[in-house]
Amino acid sequence: MRITSLLSKLPDQLAFMGPSRHQLLIVSAGWVVVAVCEAAAYTLLALTVAGSQPIIAVLLSAAFAVVVTVIVTRSGFITGGQLAGNMYTSLGDALDRAKLSSFSEAFRTQVSVLAGQGIPGMMSIPAHQLQLLLHAPLLPLLLMVGIALIGGLYITLMAVVLLSLSLAMQFYAQGVLKSVDRHRHQAELSAAQSMREFIDHLDLLRTATGKNKSIDRVAAKWVMQEQALSDTNKGAAIASFWSSLSAALPLVGLAGYVLLCESLSGGELLALIILIGRAAAPLEELAVIGTRINDLQAAINSYEQVIRTPVLDDPAPDQAEVPKGNHIRVEGLTQPPALTEVSLEIPEGSTFLIRGPSGSGKSTLVELLMRFDDPQCGMICIGGVGLEHMGYAEIVNRFAYVGQEPILFTGSMADNIRLGRPDASDADIEKAARQALLGPLIDRSELGIHLAVGHNGTLLSGGERQRVAIARGLIKNAPLLILDEATSALDSVTEQGIAQVIRKLPQTVIIVTHGAPSIWSPSKVLMLAEGD
Amino acid sequence: MTEVLQQMPSGRVSLWAALRPSMPGLAVGTLTSGLAGLAKLGALWFLVQLIDRPATESIVYAGLLLFSGACLSSISSWLCHQGEAGVASRLRRFVARHLARLPASTLSRWDDRKIRGVLSDDVVALHHLVAHLPGEITTFALVPLVSVVLLLSSAGPAGLIVLIPGVLASLYYLWLMPKVSARFGEERVRLMSEIVTAVDEYVRGIRVNRLYGAESGALASYRQASIGFTQGIVVWVKKVATAAAVAAALMQAVTTFTLAYLVTQEQEASVTAAAMLFGLAIVTPALKLGHGLDYVRDGIKAIQRLEDFFTEPVLPEGQRQVNGKSLALEVEDLRIAVSGAPVIEGANYHFAPGTLSIISGASGSGKTTLLRAMAGLEVITDGSIRIAGIGMSDLNDESRQATIRLLPQNCSVLEASVRENLRLGTSVSLTDESLLQALAQVGLDVSLEDCATLLSGGEKQKLGLARQLISEAPILLFDEPTSALDDESALRVMEALSMLALEGNRTLVLVSHDADALVFADQHIRLSSMIKESE
């Protein structure tokens, strides 16, 4: 049965996410204890109603049940919070080390949904879901004891039959729901992806298809999502009918049986009604488990998938080698489709230029130098040490990179430049900005370097954005500076100005460009041919 | 002629338009929910009778009422879910359309969080409000009222004592908890939003973020926000959750039944039965208050944000159409101011069919703004832009899109096949051959099946250019079309564009800082910056 299989797998899956199996088993045991205490309280109450028992026993058992419930609920909330915290940390670690090739738009949506809905949803597992899975099935079983004590064998048998029938109806209802709910999660993810695409590419969509049609792509996904939801609603309504019916069945059935076949006093009948009523109540909650388990399992699967994204192996700190100097040597580098058997050497402090037509692998080459990915074959050494033998932090510290598409974040120009060196002072930032020929922009604004760049930098022109990215690269003062088509949006005068600044820098500069190489005065030029 | 932005009459109109079609369904759903509750109460009444006096009718009526209650419940659930789904689906489309019609300068002021907020989070919050509020009003008003009447008539005034724990717990939920929880709730929502934004920014800017380390930037704010979030949960548990758990426990059957027995132990079993069953029937709906009324507050805030959003002025749209294969573009006395600051002043240009014009100028001189205005994506403060004599703002969207098409600066592509990217906004009847022809013209040697995001920067730019070549629009605008191309490719592209202008008799306008492209220009316009630079 689905529930039992989930129950057996759940502690391992959840333990994998953070809190020890220990903690989760304690909370689970807690819910079992709650079920026992509650059953005891109801049974004592029923016995008192049916015959005559000391009232004090009833009061004590009720109070005890309440206290235990509060304790377990609270500990469930705490464990849930810890679970979420651990999952967020693991998510952060996975993102930090994942291979660059994993970061597609689908991945981005998956991570976003996980962070915003998946993980928070799992917080409720110990306090609510475990309760549903453990307390709900146990209570009816324990209450059978009370029914037997009051009603005798035949009534107990009847109660068992009725409750089993009721449970069967609940499972049927679950089954209906599950079969219609199948597509909803996928449809919702697909819609979320489309919405992300719409927000990110609004400009492209508006200019290419016109304002009215720009929503067509995302609307198509919405239609599918709404269809899936409509199917789920139908299933949910049917399931709700069967579940309401199944909640009523034991009560009416047992009362009818007692009426027809036995004769009991009013008190005894009431006692039986209490017990079977309470036994049937949790079964109704079980009916809703269907979709919740689906969502939960989907979220857990998504989380596992993200955590298990391929990462770059880092050598252990004691095994990591430290490079001597920053001389770069590449041998037999192959990375399909663009690079085949590329070899080169970049002496420290030189200016190295890489040229070639579109698609010849220029950007791929520099990304491999920075170990954004591992090559299919070949070797890259910096300072005599292969990239995979040095700690990742070593690589990060050595490189400053300015890419083709300047990526700016909403905030001030200073914030964006400061990313290059977090401890930089305002004076340092201004110096780097002026080096990158942003002087006119700074002087023009009354906020100076703190001027706002707008949503992802759109308040600035293309050329200004590139210069901010260049300033970010300059301020890091790293021994290896890479400029990958970093001046493509600049007019020739500005580009020459930047080239002059770069020429004067003492560090190794690697320039990828399709423009005129002479302005950079390179010491070496590498021509990459198509498919080279 | 002054262009005036189209103003939405009131933000509330759109919200109401989204809600109104679902109102009948929701009303009936709420009604049936109330009836279902009453049916269940009726069944309980017959059970109490049964304990008093065994009679077959009581059982039969109880059974029938429970059955009809189940039917009504299920109908109500379906109607309400369908209704709220309808509201959500209409609302998101309104929001998306409104977003698509906002001026470029407005959009650049907003961050991702705000846009995602209105398009997704606020719609969801409103949807929750619509979903739960009507049902809860019925459940809290109707059923408890009738239950109290039944309780009083069966157990007398003493029966009301049974309600005390429920009342206490309800007071807690309605009065005390919102005050304490509100602060935590807001903080939690804020941190959650920060987490999601930080994750987004990290993944979007992965190259930058990976190299510039985890001490600052997106990953750092992510870690900070997630730690803050879980710390907040722990504090919340200590301050709020425990008390909430106590309140929930007070409303469990254990407490109600025990109290009911205590109060009625001297009387007949049927009185005890009434006290227990009706007492529980009143208290159980109050358990739903356990979810708190946060969703009401969140829903109201979402309504406010959506109203503000819908009042943002959109770009003007008219009814007129323009036809023709060769059209002239006229700019007359154009003035564009963004946030009060003038960007373009006194611009007068004429772009004739069969010509290629190039606009160049220093960074920040308003080239992109001018091009956007010509494409109908920017607000015109004064003056006019006309196509074949018809003002830009008088055209309808379809006609405008068929007539004038802009290729923006940033070479973005959709994560889809090359074919799908090329087909974007073009006529469905295009064959693969015509797509391949366009690719050949720009010199892009890729298969139509390849995923466009795997292309290099230059290749993505060529893809956008190919799409422009396929389009049949008489006027084509290009913002820095060769910035990512090497000299040879740039030359090839300029030749293709020049030929397009000449042989296709189209009107082409390019913004470019590429000096080599000027040789292809029939007209060269130099824009100077509006802002005086100190020499």
Interface residues (C-beta under 8 A of the other chain):
Chain A: E38 A41 Y42 L45 T48 V49 I55 V58 L59 A62 A65 V66 T69 V70 T73 R74 F77 I78 G80 G81 Q82 A84 G85 Y88 T89 L91 G92 L95 D96 L100 F103 S104 E105 A106 F107 R108 V111 S112 A115 G116 P120 M123 A192 M195 E197 F198 I199 D200 H201 L202 D203 L204 L205 R206 T207 A208 T209 G210 K211 N212 K213 S214 I215 V218 A219 W222 E226 L229 S230 N233 K234 A236 A237 I238 S240 F241 S244 L245 A248 L251 V252 A255 G256 L259 S263 S265 G266 G267 L269 L270 I273 I274 R278 A281 R355 G356 P357 S358 G359 K362 S363 E367 M370 F372 V396 F399 A400 Y401 G403 Q404 E405 I407 F409 T410 R418 L419 G420 P422 P440 L441 D443 R444 G454 H455 N456 T458 L459 S461 G462 G463 E464 R472 K476 E485 S488 A489 L490 D491 S492 T494 H514 G515
Chain B: A43 L47 L50 I51 D52 P54 T56 I59 A62 G63 L66 F67 G69 A70 C71 S73 S74 I75 S77 W78 H81 Q82 A85 S89 R92 R93 A96 R97 L99 A100 R101 A104 L107 S108 R109 W110 D111 D112 I115 R116 L119 S120 M192 I195 V196 V199 D200 E201 Y202 V203 R204 G205 I206 R207 V208 R210 L211 Y212 G213 A214 E215 S216 G217 A218 L219 Y222 R223 S226 I227 F229 T230 I233 V234 V237 A241 T242 A245 V246 A248 A249 L250 Q252 A253 V254 T255 F257 T258 Y261 L262 Q265 E268 A269 S270 T272 A273 M276 L315 E317 S360 A362 S363 G364 K367 T368 A375 L377 D397 E398 R400 Q401 R405 L406 L407 P408 Q409 N410 C411 S412 V413 L414 E415 L424 G425 L444 D445 V446 T453 L455 S456 G457 G458 E459 K462 R467 E480 S483 A484 L485 D486 D487 E488 S489 H513 A515 I531 E533 S534
